[in-house]
Amino acid sequence: MQPIGKFNSLQVKQIELTREYLEIFFQLKTETLKDVSNDIIPKHARRIGPDQNEQFLAGFILDSVLKKEKPQKGIGLMALTEVDLYPKPEWSFVFGLASYRDRIAVSSIYRLHDERLQNKDFNLCLERLLKICSHEIGHMFGLHHCIDANCAMNGTNSLSETDEHTLRLCSNCQRKLNSGLKYDNVKRLKELEKYFKDNKLTSGFELMEKDLKNIQ
């Protein structure tokens, strides 16, 4: 993961929790790289959006930042910004964007909480961030938008849709991911169950309990 911008202490905590989650979710060693400044994004890849907030062009981050920075030994690289993103001029915003071919992605924390992240909405924002990041990285590994079930790979265009979607992969998408990454899914589910319990994410914990009962 490559943080871009200046994050407050609660956001830094969420980034670390997201790193831990992604390592379990994909069963791959996951590291957080040193933060880089927003200055890496030039004027031509910025705009003032419809909500009068600054936005970065997501495609520029993929093509002109991440392709250069992707570690030689890494499987994939995802940037995480504190500034809002847009994919092209006619779109108002996007939560994230990924490249299947290059295994790079970018997600933004900007819209996942109110004006300023506070302790009272920490878990809600964290759950949203886990959904968005696992979704975009899922694209890196060849998963397309899921239309068969409530799934982490469902497309989303609003926070209300994000909140309705589950943290888990449906059985079809999980099998597709497992066919490529070859992990032990019982081990993965047990680790996810513990993660959700430790971080008081009740809905995720209940889903993992249910999944484990169904496959054991």
Backbone torsions as a table, in degrees:
resi	resn	phi	psi	omega
1	MET	NA	139.6	179.5
2	GLN	-121.5	99.2	176.0
3	PRO	-69.0	137.2	176.3
4	ILE	-124.8	116.7	178.1
5	GLY	123.5	-167.3	-179.9
6	LYS	-115.2	113.6	-174.6
7	PHE	-106.8	142.3	176.8
8	ASN	-78.6	176.8	-172.5
9	SER	-62.7	-38.1	179.3
10	LEU	-69.0	-37.3	178.0
11	GLN	-67.5	-38.8	176.7
12	VAL	-60.6	-40.9	177.3
13	LYS	-62.9	-41.1	178.9
14	GLN	-65.7	-37.4	178.6
15	ILE	-62.1	-42.5	178.7
16	GLU	-66.3	-41.0	177.2
17	LEU	-65.0	-34.2	176.9
18	THR	-68.4	-41.3	176.6
19	ARG	-58.5	-46.9	178.8
20	GLU	-58.8	-43.2	-178.2
21	TYR	-64.2	-46.7	-177.6
22	LEU	-64.4	-35.2	177.1
23	GLU	-61.9	-38.6	177.8
24	ILE	-75.7	-46.3	-174.2
25	PHE	-58.6	-44.3	-178.1
26	PHE	-100.3	-4.1	179.7
27	GLN	55.0	44.0	179.1
28	LEU	-134.8	139.9	176.5
29	LYS	-55.3	127.3	-175.9
30	THR	-127.5	129.3	-178.9
31	GLU	-122.9	150.5	174.0
32	THR	-102.9	122.2	179.9
33	LEU	-80.4	166.3	178.8
34	LYS	-63.3	137.6	179.9
35	ASP	-56.3	145.5	170.0
36	VAL	-118.2	154.6	-175.8
37	SER	-74.7	154.5	172.7
38	ASN	-61.5	-16.9	179.8
39	ASP	-61.7	-15.3	178.8
40	ILE	-67.6	-17.9	179.7
41	ILE	-95.5	114.2	-177.6
42	PRO	-73.8	168.0	-176.9
43	LYS	-58.0	-37.2	-175.6
44	HIS	-70.9	-12.7	177.9
45	ALA	-107.5	21.4	177.3
46	ARG	-126.9	158.5	172.1
47	ARG	-158.4	165.9	169.2
48	ILE	-95.1	118.6	-173.5
49	GLY	-79.4	-179.4	-179.1
50	PRO	-58.4	-27.4	179.2
51	ASP	-91.0	11.0	-179.4
52	GLN	65.5	26.6	175.5
53	ASN	-110.8	151.7	178.3
54	GLU	-70.0	143.0	178.4
55	GLN	-134.9	149.3	174.6
56	PHE	-106.3	145.6	176.7
57	LEU	-75.8	113.5	-173.6
58	ALA	-60.7	-41.0	-179.2
59	GLY	-62.6	-34.1	177.5
60	PHE	-63.4	-41.6	180.0
61	ILE	-62.6	-40.5	177.6
62	LEU	-64.0	-53.1	-169.0
63	ASP	-80.8	-32.6	-171.9
64	SER	-111.9	-8.4	177.6
65	VAL	-115.7	-57.6	-171.4
66	LEU	-72.8	-35.6	178.8
67	LYS	-60.1	-34.3	-179.8
68	LYS	-77.9	-32.1	-171.9
69	GLU	-93.9	-11.5	-175.2
70	LYS	-57.7	121.6	-179.6
71	PRO	-59.7	141.2	-177.7
72	GLN	-61.2	-33.6	-177.4
73	LYS	-95.2	-0.7	-178.1
74	GLY	-85.3	150.6	177.0
75	ILE	-82.0	-39.5	-178.2
76	GLY	-152.4	164.4	179.7
77	LEU	-141.7	127.8	177.5
78	MET	-122.5	128.4	173.4
79	ALA	-86.9	149.8	175.2
80	LEU	-130.3	120.1	-176.9
81	THR	-109.2	155.9	172.5
82	GLU	-97.3	-5.5	176.8
83	VAL	-99.2	147.6	179.9
84	ASP	-62.2	158.6	-178.6
85	LEU	-122.2	151.8	169.2
86	TYR	-138.7	145.3	-175.2
87	PRO	-91.6	-28.9	177.6
88	LYS	-162.9	163.0	-169.9
89	PRO	-54.9	-35.2	-175.4
90	GLU	-80.8	-6.5	178.1
91	TRP	-97.2	142.1	-179.9
92	SER	-78.2	-35.8	178.4
93	PHE	-169.0	172.1	171.7
94	VAL	-148.7	142.9	178.0
95	PHE	-72.7	-34.1	-178.4
96	GLY	-168.4	168.7	-179.6
97	LEU	-150.8	142.9	-177.9
98	ALA	-138.0	155.9	174.5
99	SER	-112.8	118.2	177.1
100	TYR	-62.6	-45.1	-172.4
101	ARG	-67.9	-44.5	-173.3
102	ASP	-95.2	-6.3	-178.4
103	ARG	52.9	51.8	174.0
104	ILE	-132.2	152.1	-178.3
105	ALA	-155.0	163.4	174.6
106	VAL	-140.1	139.0	175.3
107	SER	-132.5	157.8	180.0
108	SER	-122.2	141.6	177.1
109	ILE	-90.3	-6.6	-168.0
110	TYR	-56.0	-47.1	-172.7
111	ARG	-91.8	4.4	-172.5
112	LEU	-87.7	-3.4	177.8
113	HIS	-147.5	175.5	178.4
114	ASP	-70.7	-165.2	-175.2
115	GLU	-48.5	-40.8	179.7
116	ARG	-140.6	129.2	179.9
117	LEU	-62.3	131.2	178.8
118	GLN	-128.5	166.1	-178.8
119	ASN	-58.2	-35.0	-175.5
120	LYS	-66.0	-27.6	178.5
121	ASP	-113.6	18.4	-177.6
122	PHE	-59.5	-50.5	-175.6
123	ASN	-68.1	-35.8	177.8
124	LEU	-63.6	-45.9	178.6
125	CYS	-64.8	-40.6	179.1
126	LEU	-61.0	-45.6	180.0
127	GLU	-60.8	-40.7	177.1
128	ARG	-63.4	-42.0	-179.1
129	LEU	-64.9	-40.4	177.6
130	LEU	-61.8	-41.2	179.5
131	LYS	-64.3	-48.8	-176.4
132	ILE	-64.3	-45.5	-176.6
133	CYS	-68.7	-44.1	179.2
134	SER	-65.9	-32.8	177.3
135	HIS	-63.5	-51.1	-177.0
136	GLU	-65.7	-39.6	178.2
137	ILE	-69.8	-31.9	173.2
138	GLY	-56.3	-39.5	175.9
139	HIS	-60.9	-39.1	179.1
140	MET	-55.3	-34.9	-176.9
141	PHE	-96.6	20.7	170.7
142	GLY	90.8	4.8	178.3
143	LEU	-81.3	129.9	177.6
144	HIS	-94.6	174.6	177.4
145	HIS	-61.0	132.2	-177.5
146	CYS	-90.8	132.7	177.1
147	ILE	-122.7	10.1	-175.6
148	ASP	-94.9	-22.9	-174.1
149	ALA	-160.9	171.5	171.9
150	ASN	-71.3	117.1	-165.1
151	CYS	-153.1	151.8	176.3
152	ALA	-61.3	-18.0	179.9
153	MET	-95.3	9.0	171.2
154	ASN	-63.8	141.6	174.6
155	GLY	-69.9	152.4	179.5
156	THR	-143.0	136.4	179.7
157	ASN	-121.3	2.8	-178.7
158	SER	-156.3	161.3	177.9
159	LEU	-65.1	-33.7	179.2
160	SER	-63.2	-39.4	175.8
161	GLU	-66.7	-42.7	178.4
162	THR	-58.0	-43.8	-178.4
163	ASP	-66.8	-29.2	179.2
164	GLU	-75.4	-27.4	-176.6
165	HIS	-77.0	152.1	-179.5
166	THR	-83.3	161.0	174.7
167	LEU	-77.3	-22.7	-171.6
168	ARG	-89.1	156.9	168.1
169	LEU	-79.9	142.3	172.6
170	CYS	-67.9	167.9	-175.9
171	SER	-60.8	-36.7	-179.7
172	ASN	-66.9	-46.7	-178.5
173	CYS	-68.4	-35.6	177.7
174	GLN	-63.7	-41.9	179.1
175	ARG	-64.7	-38.6	178.2
176	LYS	-63.3	-45.2	179.2
177	LEU	-63.6	-43.2	-177.8
178	ASN	-66.5	-30.7	179.7
179	SER	-64.9	-26.9	179.3
180	GLY	-93.7	-38.3	-174.2
181	LEU	-95.7	-17.3	173.3
182	LYS	55.3	53.2	177.4
183	TYR	-100.9	168.2	174.8
184	ASP	-86.8	106.5	-172.8
185	ASN	-70.4	-29.1	176.5
186	VAL	-65.6	-44.8	176.0
187	LYS	-59.3	-45.2	-179.7
188	ARG	-60.0	-46.9	-178.3
189	LEU	-65.0	-38.6	178.3
190	LYS	-65.0	-39.2	178.4
191	GLU	-69.6	-37.7	175.9
192	LEU	-65.9	-41.5	178.4
193	GLU	-58.1	-45.6	179.3
194	LYS	-64.8	-41.8	178.7
195	TYR	-58.4	-48.2	-179.0
196	PHE	-64.4	-39.5	179.4
197	LYS	-65.5	-45.6	-178.1
198	ASP	-63.2	-31.8	-176.4
199	ASN	-103.2	12.0	174.0
200	LYS	56.7	39.7	174.3
201	LEU	-99.3	87.1	-167.9
202	THR	-61.4	-44.5	-176.2
203	SER	-63.0	-41.2	178.5
204	GLY	-65.6	-41.0	178.7
205	PHE	-60.5	-45.1	-179.7
206	GLU	-64.7	-37.4	178.2
207	LEU	-65.3	-41.8	180.0
208	MET	-67.5	-38.8	174.7
209	GLU	-57.1	-46.0	-179.0
210	LYS	-63.9	-45.1	-179.1
211	ASP	-63.2	-42.0	-179.7
212	LEU	-64.5	-39.2	177.8
213	LYS	-65.2	-34.2	-177.3
214	ASN	-73.6	-23.1	-175.0
215	ILE	-110.4	-4.6	-179.2
216	GLN	-102.2	NA	NA
